Amino acid sequence: MKCVIIDDEPLAVDLLKEFVSKVDSLELVNTFTNAIDALSTLNMTTVDLIFLDIEMPHFSGIDFINAIEKKPLIIFTTAYSNYAVEGFNLGAVDYLVKPIPFHRFLKSVSRAQQLFNPQPLAPIPVALQAPEIEQDFMFVRAEYENVKLNFSDILFIEGLKDYVKIYTTDTKYTLTLISLIKLENQLSAKGFARIHRSYIINIKHVKSIQKNKVIIADKRIPISESYKNAFFEKINL
């Protein structure tokens, strides 16, 4: 299938390009960071599949779909899950929420292949039999961009009323609208631990533990009784 990638975030484009390169049945025609620029290509070139971001300035993915007459297969990619119903109502093959894991990407491509060539297919051949990529980073929405954060650079995460602060090794923090529970589920297998109703820590950055506190980068972070046993068990204390 000939495909294009349309996303205003260069990092998201690079990740999708890497994924596409690992699937033998996909041929990348072009990438765009502006949906308007992609319109002329679609008018001149046959495209079978589009990986399309929804939240883009000036001309959204929804606007783009409504502007083209001959619609190829569409896989939406977005940092927000609230567009899922609208996406499927527009006939999208699938709806991928960032950060996109490779196995989930393959599942979407498989669905597209079944629609593109509705015959029994062998599993999608992946170049060099590439294993699923173990991501060591995540994207979080901050203001008007998706910020890439390496897990190893995260010191700890502090939950506020409606937002969380993610503190990193460069002494900065990222403020994002996401729940601590969602982050806990995403990071628990990556060397992180919930130690308080308001804190998740990166265990590798713990300098010391003092009674009911951990010390990370000279910050004293409380350990609550409700999380204490699970935390100590995780670090074999």
C-alpha positions as CSV (number, residue, x, y, z in Angstrom):
1,M,0.0,0.0,0.0
2,K,1.2,3.5,-0.9
3,C,0.9,5.7,2.2
4,V,1.6,9.2,3.4
5,I,2.0,10.6,6.9
6,I,0.4,14.0,7.8
7,D,1.3,15.3,11.3
8,D,2.4,18.7,12.4
9,E,4.8,17.2,15.0
10,P,8.2,16.3,13.4
11,L,8.9,13.7,16.2
12,A,5.6,12.0,15.5
13,V,6.4,11.9,11.8
14,D,9.8,10.4,12.4
15,L,8.4,7.7,14.6
16,L,5.8,6.7,12.0
17,K,8.4,6.8,9.3
18,E,10.5,4.3,11.3
19,F,7.4,2.1,11.8
20,V,6.5,2.2,8.1
21,S,10.1,1.3,7.1
22,K,9.7,-2.0,9.0
23,V,6.6,-3.2,7.2
24,D,7.3,-4.6,3.8
25,S,3.8,-4.1,2.5
26,L,3.9,-0.4,3.0
27,E,5.5,2.1,0.6
28,L,6.0,5.7,2.0
29,V,5.2,8.2,-0.7
30,N,5.7,11.4,1.3
31,T,5.3,13.1,4.7
32,F,3.7,16.4,5.5
33,T,3.6,18.7,8.5
34,N,0.8,20.7,6.9
35,A,-2.5,19.1,5.8
36,I,-3.1,21.8,3.1
37,D,0.2,20.9,1.4
38,A,-0.9,17.3,1.2
39,L,-4.0,18.0,-0.8
40,S,-2.0,18.7,-4.0
41,T,-0.1,15.4,-3.7
42,L,-3.3,13.4,-3.3
43,N,-4.7,15.0,-6.4
44,M,-1.6,14.0,-8.5
45,T,-0.6,10.7,-6.9
46,T,-2.4,7.5,-6.0
47,V,-2.4,7.0,-2.3
48,D,-3.9,4.0,-0.6
49,L,-3.5,4.8,3.1
50,I,-3.0,8.0,5.1
51,F,-1.7,8.2,8.7
52,L,-3.4,11.4,9.7
53,D,-3.1,13.6,12.8
54,I,-6.4,15.3,13.9
55,E,-5.2,18.2,16.0
56,M,-3.3,20.5,13.6
57,P,-3.3,24.3,13.4
58,H,-5.4,26.1,10.7
59,F,-6.5,22.9,9.0
60,S,-7.3,19.9,11.1
61,G,-7.4,16.2,10.1
62,I,-11.2,16.4,10.2
63,D,-11.1,19.4,7.8
64,F,-8.8,17.5,5.5
65,I,-11.0,14.4,5.3
66,N,-14.0,16.6,4.5
67,A,-12.0,18.4,1.8
68,I,-10.9,15.4,-0.3
69,E,-13.3,13.7,-2.8
70,K,-11.5,10.4,-3.4
71,K,-10.8,9.1,0.1
72,P,-8.1,6.6,0.7
73,L,-8.0,4.4,3.8
74,I,-7.4,6.6,6.9
75,I,-5.7,5.7,10.2
76,F,-6.0,8.6,12.6
77,T,-3.1,9.4,15.0
78,T,-3.7,11.8,17.9
79,A,-2.8,12.6,21.4
80,Y,-6.5,12.7,22.4
81,S,-9.0,9.9,22.7
82,N,-12.0,12.1,22.6
83,Y,-12.1,12.2,18.8
84,A,-12.5,8.4,18.5
85,V,-16.2,8.4,17.8
86,E,-16.0,11.2,15.2
87,G,-13.0,9.5,13.6
88,F,-14.9,6.2,13.1
89,N,-18.0,8.0,11.9
90,L,-15.8,9.4,9.1
91,G,-15.0,5.9,8.1
92,A,-11.5,5.6,9.6
93,V,-9.8,2.2,9.6
94,D,-8.5,2.8,13.1
95,Y,-7.7,5.4,15.7
96,L,-4.2,5.4,17.3
97,V,-3.6,7.4,20.5
98,K,0.0,8.7,21.0
99,P,2.5,7.6,22.1
100,I,1.9,4.7,19.6
101,P,3.4,1.4,20.4
102,F,4.7,-0.7,17.4
103,H,2.4,-3.6,18.0
104,R,-0.6,-1.3,17.9
105,F,0.6,0.2,14.7
106,L,0.9,-3.2,13.1
107,K,-2.6,-4.1,14.2
108,S,-4.0,-1.0,12.4
109,V,-2.0,-1.8,9.2
110,S,-3.3,-5.3,9.3
111,R,-6.9,-3.9,9.4
112,A,-6.1,-1.6,6.5
113,Q,-4.6,-4.5,4.5
114,Q,-7.8,-6.5,4.9
115,L,-9.8,-3.7,3.5
116,F,-7.4,-2.9,0.7
117,N,-7.1,-6.6,-0.3
118,P,-10.0,-8.5,1.3
119,Q,-8.5,-11.9,1.0
120,P,-7.0,-14.2,3.6
121,L,-3.6,-12.8,4.3
122,A,-0.5,-14.2,5.9
123,P,0.8,-12.2,8.9
124,I,2.3,-8.9,7.8
125,P,6.0,-9.5,6.9
126,V,8.1,-7.2,9.0
127,A,11.5,-6.3,7.7
128,L,14.3,-8.4,9.3
129,Q,11.7,-9.9,11.5
130,A,11.9,-6.8,13.7
131,P,10.7,-7.4,17.2
132,E,8.2,-5.0,18.8
133,I,10.1,-1.8,19.7
134,E,10.5,-1.4,23.5
135,Q,10.0,2.4,23.8
136,D,12.1,4.2,26.3
137,F,10.2,7.4,26.0
138,M,6.7,8.9,25.9
139,F,5.0,11.9,24.5
140,V,2.9,14.3,26.7
141,R,0.8,17.2,25.6
142,A,2.2,20.5,27.0
143,E,0.5,23.7,25.8
144,Y,0.3,23.4,22.0
145,E,2.9,20.6,21.4
146,N,3.6,17.0,22.2
147,V,6.8,16.9,24.2
148,K,9.1,13.8,24.1
149,L,10.3,12.7,27.5
150,N,12.9,10.0,27.9
151,F,12.0,7.7,30.9
152,S,15.6,7.9,32.1
153,D,15.5,11.7,32.3
154,I,12.4,11.8,34.5
155,L,13.1,12.3,38.2
156,F,9.6,12.3,39.7
157,I,6.1,13.3,38.9
158,E,3.9,15.5,41.1
159,G,0.1,15.4,40.9
160,L,-1.7,18.7,41.1
161,K,-5.5,19.3,41.1
162,D,-6.0,19.0,37.3
163,Y,-2.5,18.7,36.0
164,V,0.8,16.9,36.7
165,K,4.3,18.3,36.9
166,I,7.0,16.0,35.4
167,Y,10.4,17.0,36.8
168,T,13.4,16.0,34.7
169,T,17.2,15.9,35.0
170,D,17.7,19.3,33.3
171,T,16.0,20.9,36.3
172,K,12.9,21.8,34.3
173,Y,9.4,20.5,34.5
174,T,6.7,19.8,32.1
175,L,3.1,20.7,33.0
176,T,0.5,18.5,31.3
177,L,-3.2,17.5,31.6
178,I,-3.1,13.8,32.4
179,S,-4.0,11.7,35.4
180,L,-1.5,10.2,37.8
181,I,-3.3,6.8,37.5
182,K,-2.7,6.8,33.8
183,L,0.9,7.6,34.2
184,E,1.3,5.0,37.0
185,N,-0.1,2.3,34.6
186,Q,2.2,3.4,31.8
187,L,5.4,3.7,33.9
188,S,5.1,1.0,36.6
189,A,7.0,-1.5,34.4
190,K,9.7,1.1,33.5
191,G,11.3,1.4,36.9
192,F,8.8,3.9,38.4
193,A,6.8,3.6,41.7
194,R,3.9,5.4,43.2
195,I,4.8,6.4,46.7
196,H,2.2,8.9,47.6
197,R,-1.3,10.0,46.4
198,S,0.5,12.9,44.7
199,Y,3.9,11.4,43.7
200,I,5.4,8.9,41.3
201,I,9.2,8.5,41.4
202,N,11.9,7.1,39.1
203,I,13.6,4.6,41.4
204,K,16.9,4.9,39.6
205,H,17.2,8.5,40.7
206,V,16.6,7.8,44.4
207,K,19.7,9.0,46.4
208,S,18.5,7.7,49.8
209,I,15.5,6.8,51.9
210,Q,15.0,8.5,55.2
211,K,12.1,7.2,57.3
212,N,9.0,8.2,55.4
213,K,10.8,10.1,52.6
214,V,12.9,9.5,49.6
215,I,15.6,12.0,48.4
216,I,15.8,12.7,44.7
217,A,17.9,15.6,43.5
218,D,17.8,17.2,47.0
219,K,14.0,17.1,46.9
220,R,12.4,15.3,49.9
221,I,9.4,13.4,48.7
222,P,7.0,11.8,51.2
223,I,6.1,8.1,51.3
224,S,2.5,7.6,52.4
225,E,1.4,4.6,54.5
226,S,-1.0,3.4,51.8
227,Y,1.9,3.0,49.3
228,K,4.7,2.2,51.6
229,N,4.5,-1.6,51.7
230,A,4.2,-1.9,47.9
231,F,7.1,0.5,47.3
232,F,9.4,-1.3,49.8
233,E,8.5,-4.7,48.3
234,K,9.3,-3.4,44.8
235,I,12.8,-2.2,45.9
236,N,13.4,-5.3,48.1
237,L,13.6,-3.3,51.4
